[in-house]
Amino acid sequence: MLKEVRLLLVLGAVQHGRELQQSTTLGGTMPSPQAARAVRTPLPADLDRAWRTVRAHLPPTPVDFGSGGPSWAEPVLKLESLQPTGSFKVRGALNALAALDPAMPVVTASAGNHGLGVAFAARALGRQATVVLSRNASPAKVSRLRRSGVDLIEVGTSFDDAEEHALTLAAEGAHYLSAYNDPEVIAGQGTIGYELERQLEGDLTVVCAVGGGGLAAGLGLWACMRPGVRIVGVESEVSTAVSTAVRTGGNVTVNIGQTLADGVAGNIEPGSVTTGLIARHVDALVTVSEAEIHMALRYLTGERGYIAEGAGAVPVAALLAGKVESRGRAVAVVSGRNITLPALASVLA
């Protein structure tokens, strides 16, 4: 049964003067349109296989109930920020690389965290990979990628530029491993749900960040067979590619603003299967402001004792701002911690 997607676009495009565009972004010219790739839509059975792969390489990440323990006073934190790469993205990368022919060259585009996940998976599985990222990617993530052993290429000024270049390289004979538009990546991200159902009892409202939609799509696929679970996706209000695609029924290039949540900023690949999965299986999409993201980072550091990057704080921001209608326990997936010290210091000052 299809879930109705309730789009709570609190500060929408018209209100903020962010008009939908076909050719430009704040960061410069959009890449030329790419033809939609044929990508298989994952099924629940894919999550079962991914769970076997992921748990063979990664221990479960912990949950933190806050000072109230198992009471309902604070949101539960699912600490994907404690993954060895500092982000949940390692799950999808491991599952995807494990499913590929070892002889197939791999190229990917990344805002940083997916690249780190691919680097970890490549080392674990004994293979090489090429990571393309923008010259504006987070310095903290770029520094770690340089030490990881992957072939690193920096191009353009946005994730969209990096993605276009990676797709061009893939057309020359490599496998393009999307950070979100890939059935094995989506299934890998959905394994977070398998851990949550072993760590928490009762009804759950799981809140996660949305950039390309791989995490929300994977969690939605996991939740679709579990009637006591709701999934809420959260975007930065200055980067709403997924909610726009869900609302309009197709990909539309949107204006992307500057945000501390760089891990969820950017447009999405034409024909991405994530939008259909989110439309069917995610219960609501909401947006948060930069001020709300900053407040969430201060809460996570000062009240809960955890470092998070901007994208990792996005679901916490939505909960603290009262933008999520919860049923049962509210669980915020703190998806990553890879932030530079100067950036964090500026928020905490």
N, C-alpha and C positions, 0 to 999 in steps of 0.2 A: 504494500500500500504506500502510495506516494505521500511524503510529508510535505505540508505546505510551508513554503519558505516565506517567513515574515521579514521583509527587508526594512530594518529600522535605520534608514539613512538619516541619522540625527542632524547632521550638518551637510546637506546635499549639495550637488553640483550647482544648481541654480542659486541657492542661498549664498554660496561663497563665490559666485562668479566663475566657477570652473566649468567652462563649456567643453562638451565633448569635441575632440578634434580628430581629424583623419590623418594629419601629417606632422604636427609639431608637439613638443613637450616643453616644459620650462627649461629642461637641460639642453635643448637644441633640437635638431631635426630627427624625426623618427626614422628608423631603418625602412628600406623599401619593403613592401608587403611580401611575406613569405607564403608559399602555397601550403595549405594545411597538410600535415603529415598524416598518414594512416596509422592511428594508434589504437590498440585494443583497449576496450574498457575492462578494468579488472572486475572480478567476481569474488564473493565471499570465500570461495575455495582458494583463491590466490592468497588471502590473508592467512589461512591455515598453513600453507607452505612457507610463507614469509616468516611466520612465527617460529617454525622449526629452524630456519636459517639464522634469524637474528639472535635467538636465545643461545645458539651454539657459539656465538662470538661476543655477546654483550650481556652482562648481568642486568637485572631489572634496576631501573632508576628509582630512588625512594620517593615517597610522598611525605609531606610535612603538614601536620594538622594545625600548626600554630600554637599559641600559648594556651588555647582552650582544649587542646588534645582532641579527642574525637567528638567534641561538642560542635555546634553549628555556628560558632561565633565568627570565625574567619574562613576565608576560602582555603580549601586544600590546595597545596602546590604540588604538582607533578613535575619533579625536578629533572627535566631533560637537559638542563644547563650543566648537569654533572656527568654527562656523557664524556668519554675520553677526548672527543673533538670539541667539546663545549656546546654541542647542539644535537637536536633530534635527527638531523639530516643524515647522520651516519647509518641509521636504520635502513632507509631507502637505498642508500648507496651500496651497503653490504648485500642486500637482497637482490638488487639489480645486477651487480657485477657477478654474483654467484650464479645467476641464471644465464649469463652470456658464455658463448664459446670463448675459451681462454685465448685463442689465436686472434680474436677480433679486436682491432684497435678501438679505443674508447676516447671520445671527446665530449666535454660538457661545458656549459656556461654556468656561472655561479656568481652570486653576490658575495660569496666567501664561505658560508657554512656548508653548502652542498659540496663545494670543492674540497673542503677539509674532510668531509665524509667520504668522498671518492678517494682521496689520498689514503685515508685509513684503510678503506676496503681494499684498495690496490695492494697495499703492503700486506694485509692479512691474507689475501688470496694469491699473492705472488704475480701481479701483473702491473703493466704500466698504463698511465692515463694522461690525457692532456686536459688542462683546465683553462678556460678562457674567462677573464673577468674584466670589468671596466677599470679604467685608470682612477676612477673615483671610489673604488671599493674601500671598505674599512681598512685602515693601515694595520690594525691588529690582526685581521684575517689574512691580509696579504703577507705579512711577516711570517705567519705560521705556514702558509702555503709555500713560501720560498724554501723553508726548511724541510718540507714534507717529501721531496723527491719526485713530485709530479712535474710534467712539462707545463710551465706556466706562461700564458700569453695574456698581455694586457692591451686592450683596445678600447677606443671610444670613451664616452663619458657617462654611460648608463648601462644598466643590465640589458636593455633592449639591443644596444650596440654589440655587447658581448654575445648575446644569444644569436644574433644574425651571423656573426663571424663563425661561431661554433657550428651552426647549421651548414655554412658554406664549406668548412673543413670536412664535416661529416659526408657531404655530397661527393667528396673525393675518395671515399672508401672506408670511412670509420663508422662506428656505431655512435649515434648521438644519444647521450644519456641526459634527458631533461631532468631538471631539478624538481619537476612537478608533473609534467605531462608524459608519464610513463607508468604502465600498469604495475611493474615490479617495485618502482619507487613508491607509488601510492600504497601498495600493499605493505611495504616495509614500514611506512609511517603509521599505518593502522595498527601495528603490533603494540603501540602504546596502550590501546584499549585492552588487549589481552592481559597486560600487567595490571591495569586499573581494576579489572574485574576480580583479580586475585588479591588486591590490596584493600579494596573498599567494598562495603556491603550496601545494599539498598539502591534506591533510585539515585541517578547521577545527572547533573548538568555539566558537561565537559566543554570548557571554553578554550578556544585556541586561536592563534594568529592566522591570518589569511594573506598570502602574497600571491603565489601562483595557484594555491589551493590544494596542493598535494596532501598536506596534513589534514585539512578539514575533510577532503574527499575520502582519505583512508579511514579516519575516525567515523565518518558518516557511514561508510560501508560496514565497519564493525558494528556500529550502533543499530543498523537497520534490522538486525535480527534480535535485538534486545529492547523490548518495549519500555523498559524502565530507564532508558538512557536518552537524553537530549544532547544535541551538539549545537553549539553557538560559535560562529566564526566572527572574528574581529579584524577589521582593516584599519589602517591609518586613514583619516578623513581626506588626506591629500593623495591617496593612491587606492582607487576603488575599481580596479579593472575587473575583478571577479564579480562583485555585486552588480556592476553595470552589465556584464555579460549575462548574468542570471536574470536580471530585470528585463533586458531587451531581447533575450533569447538568442543572442549571437555576439561574437566578439566585436567590440568597438574600441578603437584607440582612445584612451583618455589622457587628460593632462595630468602629469605626475609632479607633485611639489616636493620641496625639500623636507625631509623628516629624519629624526633620530632613529626611527625604525627602518633603517636602510635594508634590512633583510626581507621586508615585505613590500618594498617599493618597486614599481615597474609594471609594464603591461604584460599581457600573456600571449602565448603562441596561438595563432589562428587554429580553431578547431580543438582546443584543449579539452580533453575528456573530463578534466576536473570540474568544469562548470556544470555539466550535466549531472554528475554525481552529487555535487553540492545542492543543485536544485531539487534533486530527489530525496536526499538523505540528511541534509543539514536543516535544522529547525528555524534558525534565524541568523541574519547577518547584521552586524552593527558596526559603527565607526567610532573612533576615539580621536581626540585632538592631541596636539603636541603637549599642551599643558597637562592633560590627563596622563600621557605617557610619562612625563617627568615626575608627576606625583606618584605614579606606580613604582618607578625606579627608586624614589626616596623611601617608599613604604617597604619595598623588598629589602633594601639595604639596611634601613634604620630599625624596622620592626621585625623583620623575619631573618635578617642576617645573611642574605644571598646577593651575589652580584648577578645582574642580568643585563643583556643588551636591550636596545629599544624594542626590537621585535619580540623579545622574550617577555617584556613587561606589558605588551599590548592586551592580552586577556585579563591580566590583573587590573589594568586601567579601566576596562569595561565594567568589571565587577565593582570596583571601588566607586565608580561614577553612577552606579545604579542602572546601568543600561542592559542588564541581563535578567531575564525572568527565569528564575531557577526553580527546578523541581527536584527535590531531594538535595543531596550534597552538591555544592558548587565546587568544581575542580578547575583550576587554572593551569594549563600546560605552559610552564616556564620553559620556552623552547630553546633558549640559548643564552650564553654568557659572554660572547666575544665582543667586548667593547673596549675602546682604548681608555687608559687611565685619565687622560685629559678630558675626554668626553664625559666620563662618569663624574669626574671632579666638578665639571661645570654644572652638572645637574644637582649635585649634592651641596654646592656652595650656597 
